[in-house]
Amino acid sequence: MPKPTKGPRLGGGPAHERLLLANLAAALFTHKSIQTTETKAKRVRPLAERLITFAKRGDLHARRRVLSVIGDKEVVHVLFTEIAPLVAEREGGYTRITKIGNRKGDNAPMAVIELVLEPVTKKATSVKKSAKAESATPAPAAEETPVEEAPAEETPEAAAADAAVEETPDDAPAADAADETPAEEKSE
């Protein structure tokens, strides 16, 4: 649990703030998305992400530490069994805060904090590959990868064939060797 900040606290004293943040985190894990004020959303984010990190560990000690903060066994069970496997590959950034404008009654700035449960997509390493990935569908892109690797493997064989062609003294056998090289590539 983060150390309470100096200055005004959410709702009163440090104990009340701790309970308020724990209840917000429990509601976030139960409903996957909650609407609250921007200040509360920004304050609950580090707590929620820390609890999700404990849930990813999944051992008994982590479960007991989360249970000491939240206190509701059903919410802890949902966190460990449903949410943790969905974010297992994600290295952080388990929550997203979206500002939605001001509340009608008191004009308080409101926000939606939600869990990011989408699978992680890896970024392309070069600009050319990312342009191909955007223009092509995911299935053909996966098929193109082995095709690109195959010529790289054939390159040493082609270099050996070219070296054999250069060693021949007559032009006619060199032409025959050049004609045989594409036939070998087609058969592979």
C-alpha positions in Angstrom: 0.0 0.0 0.0 1.4 3.4 -0.9 2.3 5.7 1.9 -0.3 8.4 2.3 0.6 11.7 0.8 1.0 14.9 2.7 -1.7 17.5 2.4 -5.4 16.8 1.7 -6.4 13.2 1.6 -9.3 11.5 -0.1 -12.1 11.5 2.4 -10.3 12.3 5.6 -7.6 10.5 7.5 -5.0 8.0 6.2 -7.0 4.9 7.3 -10.1 6.1 5.5 -8.1 6.8 2.4 -6.7 3.3 2.5 -10.1 1.8 2.8 -11.5 4.0 0.0 -8.7 3.0 -2.4 -9.1 -0.7 -1.4 -12.9 -0.5 -2.2 -12.2 1.2 -5.5 -9.7 -1.5 -6.4 -12.1 -4.2 -5.5 -14.8 -2.6 -7.6 -12.4 -2.3 -10.5 -11.5 -6.0 -10.3 -15.2 -7.0 -10.0 -16.6 -4.8 -12.8 -13.4 -4.4 -15.0 -14.2 -0.7 -15.4 -15.4 2.0 -13.0 -16.3 5.7 -13.3 -14.9 7.9 -10.6 -13.2 11.3 -10.2 -9.9 11.9 -11.9 -8.1 12.3 -8.6 -9.4 8.9 -7.2 -8.6 7.2 -10.5 -5.0 8.5 -10.4 -4.6 7.4 -6.8 -6.1 3.9 -7.3 -4.0 3.1 -10.4 -0.7 2.3 -8.6 -2.5 0.2 -6.0 -4.5 -1.8 -8.6 -1.4 -2.4 -10.7 0.6 -3.6 -7.7 -2.2 -6.0 -6.7 -2.3 -7.4 -10.3 1.4 -7.9 -10.2 0.9 -10.0 -7.0 -1.8 -11.9 -8.7 0.5 -12.7 -11.6 2.9 -14.4 -9.2 0.1 -16.5 -8.0 1.6 -18.1 -4.9 0.0 -18.3 -1.5 2.0 -15.4 0.0 0.9 -13.1 -2.8 -2.7 -14.2 -2.4 -2.5 -13.4 1.4 -0.9 -10.0 0.7 -3.7 -9.1 -1.7 -6.3 -10.4 0.7 -4.9 -8.2 3.5 -5.5 -5.1 1.3 -8.9 -6.0 -0.3 -10.4 -8.3 2.3 -13.0 -9.9 0.1 -12.2 -13.5 -0.8 -14.4 -13.5 -3.9 -12.7 -10.5 -5.4 -9.3 -12.0 -4.7 -10.4 -15.2 -6.4 -11.6 -13.3 -9.5 -8.3 -11.4 -9.6 -6.1 -14.5 -9.3 -8.2 -16.9 -11.6 -9.6 -14.6 -14.3 -7.6 -11.3 -14.5 -4.1 -12.6 -13.9 -4.0 -15.1 -16.8 -5.3 -12.4 -19.2 -2.5 -10.1 -18.3 0.2 -12.7 -17.8 2.2 -11.6 -20.9 1.8 -7.9 -20.2 4.8 -6.3 -18.4 2.9 -3.4 -16.9 0.2 -0.9 -17.8 -2.7 -3.0 -16.6 -5.1 -0.1 -16.3 -6.2 2.7 -18.5 -7.7 6.1 -17.4 -9.9 8.0 -19.8 -11.2 11.5 -18.9 -14.9 11.9 -19.6 -15.7 15.5 -18.7 -17.2 17.1 -15.6 -19.9 15.8 -13.3 -23.2 17.7 -13.6 -23.8 18.3 -9.9 -20.6 19.7 -8.6 -18.5 20.0 -11.9 -15.9 17.5 -10.6 -13.6 16.2 -13.4 -14.6 12.6 -14.0 -12.7 9.6 -15.5 -13.2 6.0 -16.3 -10.5 3.6 -15.1 -10.6 0.2 -16.7 -8.4 -2.9 -16.9 -6.5 -3.5 -20.1 -7.2 -7.1 -20.9 -6.4 -7.1 -24.7 -3.5 -9.4 -25.7 -0.1 -7.8 -26.1 0.9 -7.2 -29.8 4.6 -7.1 -30.5 5.9 -4.1 -32.5 7.7 -4.6 -35.7 11.5 -4.1 -35.6 11.8 -2.1 -38.8 9.7 0.4 -40.7 9.4 -1.8 -43.8 8.0 -4.8 -41.8 5.5 -2.6 -40.0 4.2 -1.2 -43.3 3.8 -4.8 -44.6 2.0 -5.8 -41.4 -0.4 -2.9 -41.7 -1.3 -3.6 -45.3 -1.5 -7.4 -45.1 -3.8 -9.6 -42.9 -2.1 -11.4 -40.0 -2.4 -14.9 -41.6 -0.5 -14.1 -44.9 2.1 -12.1 -42.9 2.9 -15.3 -41.0 3.2 -17.2 -44.3 5.6 -14.6 -45.7 8.1 -15.0 -42.9 9.2 -18.6 -43.9 9.4 -17.5 -47.6 11.8 -14.7 -46.6 13.9 -17.1 -44.6 14.1 -19.7 -47.3 16.1 -17.6 -49.8 18.5 -16.6 -47.0 19.2 -20.3 -46.4 19.6 -21.0 -50.2 22.1 -18.1 -50.6 25.2 -20.1 -49.5 24.2 -22.9 -51.9 23.8 -20.4 -54.7 27.2 -18.8 -53.9 28.8 -22.3 -54.0 27.1 -22.9 -57.4 28.4 -19.5 -58.7 31.9 -20.4 -57.4 31.7 -23.7 -59.3 30.6 -21.8 -62.4 33.6 -19.4 -62.2 36.1 -22.3 -61.9 35.0 -23.9 -65.2 37.3 -22.9 -68.0 34.8 -23.3 -70.9 31.8 -21.0 -71.4 29.5 -23.8 -72.5 29.6 -25.8 -69.3 29.2 -22.6 -67.3 26.0 -22.0 -69.1 24.8 -25.5 -68.3 25.6 -25.0 -64.7 23.7 -21.8 -64.6 20.7 -23.6 -66.2 20.8 -26.3 -63.5 20.9 -23.9 -60.6 17.3 -22.6 -61.1 16.1 -26.1 -61.5 17.6 -27.0 -58.1 16.0 -24.0 -56.5 12.6 -24.9 -58.0 12.8 -28.5 -56.6 13.5 -27.3 -53.1 
